[in-house]
Amino acid sequence: FNPDELTRTMQDYQQTMEYLCTVDFSDLFALIQQAGQIYIYGSGSVQQRAARDLKEKFFHSHKLMHIVEGETEMRKLAARLRENDLMIFISLSGNNIFVNQVAELLKKNGRTVVSICRVQSNRLIYLSDINIPFFSHAIEIDQAVPIWPTNMLFQVNDFLLLRYLEFLDRQGRL
């Protein structure tokens, strides 16, 4: 184990926090307010937990978000998404083939795509109307599969809710 990983992980948290505190999310929040339905799809098990967490957080602001469970359900939903619906993808790498295929289909059909994924050049960012990046890096331990700190997904959720509540308060809607 390389002890520098503690410092690098702390820097990932700091960079994510700095980004979330300085970016204007007004466009995203306007989309959330105007959306008919809001759907969230997580590309893996941690991403699905983050999707459930985002749903729970935004429930406190009286916004109901629906979790899409699995690829079959996502395929069916992609064909049924209405013009004013909002689709949020949560992905670690942004390179999940299935997610990118669905995002491409949604974009082709004029639907709005929001993504939350790690900072790096990836296809999902380019397919998204709005991307919320977070910082994370692979931690190598011997020759095992790398570990990716993913708690930043939950950090993003916390700050999106807080920034959304701030947005509502500024509009006098809270």
Legacy VTK file of the C-alpha trace (Angstrom):
# vtk DataFile Version 3.0
C-alpha trace
ASCII
DATASET POLYDATA
POINTS 174 float
0.000 0.000 0.000
1.272 3.414 -0.948
0.671 5.897 1.924
0.378 8.696 -0.676
-3.058 7.276 -1.485
-4.450 8.966 1.634
-3.272 12.344 0.381
-4.489 11.697 -3.165
-7.919 10.616 -1.921
-8.157 13.684 0.304
-7.305 15.814 -2.747
-10.097 14.091 -4.694
-12.550 15.090 -1.967
-11.235 18.656 -1.889
-11.410 19.080 -5.663
-14.935 17.685 -5.755
-16.026 20.039 -2.964
-14.398 23.064 -4.583
-16.129 22.302 -7.864
-19.547 21.797 -6.275
-19.242 25.037 -4.326
-18.284 27.209 -7.282
-20.408 25.982 -10.205
-23.740 27.568 -11.073
-26.306 24.766 -11.233
-29.231 27.047 -12.156
-29.742 25.321 -15.525
-29.894 21.905 -13.852
-32.243 23.108 -11.146
-34.539 24.745 -13.694
-34.683 21.406 -15.539
-35.501 19.631 -12.268
-38.279 22.107 -11.505
-39.802 21.886 -14.974
-39.457 18.128 -15.446
-42.580 16.049 -15.804
-40.832 12.958 -14.427
-37.263 12.524 -13.222
-35.562 9.158 -13.654
-32.209 7.982 -12.303
-30.169 5.046 -13.553
-27.009 3.825 -11.839
-24.660 1.710 -13.943
-23.446 -0.510 -11.095
-24.212 -1.499 -7.504
-22.602 1.553 -5.861
-24.132 3.790 -8.510
-27.566 2.270 -7.790
-27.089 3.025 -4.080
-26.147 6.582 -5.022
-29.290 6.800 -7.176
-31.454 5.716 -4.220
-29.633 8.235 -2.017
-30.279 11.045 -4.529
-33.953 10.088 -4.653
-34.190 10.160 -0.836
-32.385 13.492 -0.604
-34.572 15.243 -3.167
-37.733 13.840 -1.611
-37.111 16.398 1.173
-37.436 19.164 -1.421
-40.749 17.716 -2.661
-39.193 16.361 -5.869
-39.996 12.755 -6.635
-37.365 10.877 -8.602
-37.842 7.372 -9.954
-35.092 4.739 -9.855
-34.761 2.681 -13.018
-34.046 -0.919 -12.022
-31.914 -2.759 -14.536
-31.206 -2.721 -18.245
-34.558 -4.177 -19.342
-36.493 -1.489 -17.522
-34.120 1.179 -18.870
-34.637 -0.024 -22.457
-38.413 0.140 -22.066
-38.288 3.550 -20.420
-35.974 5.016 -23.079
-38.683 4.473 -25.692
-41.344 6.044 -23.449
-39.538 9.087 -22.080
-41.514 12.240 -22.806
-40.082 15.531 -23.973
-40.252 17.209 -20.558
-38.873 14.231 -18.610
-35.359 14.269 -17.212
-32.942 11.317 -17.235
-30.011 11.241 -14.794
-27.245 8.680 -15.288
-24.805 7.894 -12.495
-21.634 6.221 -13.712
-18.140 5.829 -12.323
-16.226 5.898 -15.596
-18.772 7.312 -18.043
-17.720 4.545 -20.429
-20.442 2.002 -19.732
-21.485 0.753 -23.176
-25.152 0.211 -22.263
-25.533 3.615 -20.559
-23.916 5.372 -23.493
-26.137 3.572 -26.006
-29.244 4.641 -24.101
-27.958 8.207 -23.665
-27.256 8.373 -27.396
-30.790 7.179 -28.181
-32.284 9.708 -25.779
-30.251 12.550 -27.293
-31.274 11.469 -30.791
-34.904 11.663 -29.616
-34.375 15.158 -28.175
-34.536 14.133 -24.528
-32.554 15.788 -21.725
-29.654 13.818 -20.267
-27.814 14.664 -17.045
-24.831 12.652 -15.898
-22.810 12.300 -12.743
-19.467 10.656 -13.481
-15.776 10.792 -12.709
-13.673 13.569 -14.205
-12.059 12.181 -17.327
-12.635 12.224 -21.031
-15.545 9.856 -21.650
-18.475 9.380 -23.986
-21.192 10.036 -21.400
-19.975 13.584 -20.777
-20.350 14.382 -24.470
-23.830 12.857 -24.613
-25.030 14.844 -21.601
-26.743 18.195 -21.595
-25.344 18.708 -18.105
-22.513 16.775 -16.476
-21.650 16.855 -12.792
-18.133 15.500 -12.421
-16.440 14.190 -9.318
-12.818 13.368 -8.699
-11.636 9.840 -7.908
-8.688 7.650 -8.801
-7.851 3.957 -8.792
-5.994 2.637 -5.787
-3.768 -0.295 -6.683
-3.176 -2.954 -4.040
-0.784 -5.687 -5.114
-2.153 -7.184 -8.308
-5.777 -7.166 -7.233
-8.561 -5.304 -8.986
-8.141 -1.577 -8.265
-10.324 0.075 -5.641
-12.159 3.247 -6.601
-13.210 5.547 -3.747
-16.858 6.202 -4.596
-18.116 8.091 -1.578
-17.823 11.224 -3.706
-21.095 10.161 -5.376
-22.869 10.639 -2.053
-20.989 13.899 -1.473
-22.314 15.129 -4.833
-25.851 14.163 -3.773
-25.553 16.083 -0.493
-24.345 19.222 -2.199
-26.816 19.035 -5.061
-29.630 18.999 -2.522
-28.138 21.878 -0.540
-27.509 23.925 -3.666
-31.049 23.141 -4.893
-32.519 24.331 -1.588
-30.399 27.481 -1.889
-31.748 27.944 -5.446
-35.349 27.567 -4.230
-34.733 29.975 -1.346
-33.344 32.645 -3.707
-36.496 32.267 -5.820
-38.717 32.551 -2.759
-40.053 29.017 -3.321
-38.805 27.410 -0.155
LINES 1 175
174 0 1 2 3 4 5 6 7 8 9 10 11 12 13 14 15 16 17 18 19 20 21 22 23 24 25 26 27 28 29 30 31 32 33 34 35 36 37 38 39 40 41 42 43 44 45 46 47 48 49 50 51 52 53 54 55 56 57 58 59 60 61 62 63 64 65 66 67 68 69 70 71 72 73 74 75 76 77 78 79 80 81 82 83 84 85 86 87 88 89 90 91 92 93 94 95 96 97 98 99 100 101 102 103 104 105 106 107 108 109 110 111 112 113 114 115 116 117 118 119 120 121 122 123 124 125 126 127 128 129 130 131 132 133 134 135 136 137 138 139 140 141 142 143 144 145 146 147 148 149 150 151 152 153 154 155 156 157 158 159 160 161 162 163 164 165 166 167 168 169 170 171 172 173
